[in-house]
Amino acid sequence: MRHVPYWVIILLVMACNGGNDEEKEHSILSMKVDTVIIEPGEELLYLQSRLRVSGLSANKKYLYNFNSQENAIEKINLNTLAFEKKYGFEKEGPDGTGDNVSALSILDKGRLFISSFPRDHIFDWQGNKIESFDITAISKDLNQHQEGDRPYKTLYLDQGSRLVSLIQNFEKKSSKLAIINPKKKNMIKLSIPAIEKAKNFDLTLNSGGMEIALGNVHYLVNEGGQIILGTGVSNELYVMKIESDSLQYITYQSQLTPDEKTGSYPAIVGDQVELAKLHQQIQEDINFMAPVWDEKKQVYYRFSFHSLFEETKKMQGFPQPKGAKVFLSVLDKDFKLLAETQVSQLNQTPEYYFSKDGKLWVFENIEDEMGFVRLDITW
């Protein structure tokens, strides 16, 4: 286990109680910051996807990172800060994960849930497939399917008695949240207009037979005993308690960032240079990430950011961000804004983060090693 030197910073932040300027109070946010690096042993840990396909054990002792190159899962002990084990899975055949693993979650000691379009699967740690779910087939059987519908992400609830899936239709530019009981063979679809706003910032290049689509992030997460749905284009959220089948709409007003992206963009672009220019403008605007729950402090943490670009740094003709201006919001259990600040210690998009032991852990690739910047936040 290795630590980067530890320091303490004090930041001035705004705690918002709503109302006019006279009603807004200032408080001091204290943030202790350190950086740790995972000891890999003889293993070369997979960092290319920046831990986007990862899951935590219920007690947050272990991080499980999917290695798409080897179709395997790396087990990281977050208490000892060391790699422990690798679990191999078949890609093809009756016990295959499929080619497109997009998410994983840990169900209990013996099972894990792996999403891989067009199906989601339950496996044991020996690589045996226990059960599969095909959301599209289920919706067709229940006459709930429309041509072009595709499950974007699915969560497994109540030991499999319910599935929650974000259904997107790219042709119709529409989204629904589906609550599915595969055993009782029923499905409820809920309207989510705030999520559909993201389509206003999707771009498609259609030029000379070439088509490139650039969309915005959508997330569906299970945090703090609640299902949370949102996008990268606004701070708006839909929240559903685990035992419920109804959504609560959430929004709040920030004092440091816009509450949503602005501007008008064409859905179809005929020139790659224009596509790159518009995409950069959209990313330079505000971007929002999913909240994570801190069990110890009983709050949600949520990052937002502006991407920063330099024209000389390009890949495949598209400008790539040189960094990001990162903000952190602290929300109570009802998603009321308690405090917010710019986090100057983070200068890249915090693509994967979680809360453990009262600290916010933010993944960082440190010279090709798995590292975490840990923020201990009080206010």
Secondary structure, DSSP 8 states (H G I E B T S, - for coil): -EEEEEEEEEEEEEE--SSSGGG-EEEEEEEEEEEEE-B-TT-----TTTTSSEEE-TTSSEEEEEETTTTEEEEEETTTTEEEEEEE--SSSTT---S-EEEEEEEETTEEEEEETTEEEEEETTS-EEEEE-HHHHHHHTT---TTEEEEEEEEEGGGTEEEEEEEETTTTEEEEEEEETTTTEEEEEE-HHHHGGGGG-EEEEETTEEEEE---EEEEEETTEEEEEESSBS-EEEEETT----EEE----SSS-SB------SEES-HHHHHHHHHHHHHSEEE---EEETTTTEEEEEEEEEEEEEEEEETTEEEEEEEEEEEEEE-TT--EEEEEE-TT--S---SEEEETTEEEEEEEETTEEEEEEEEEE-
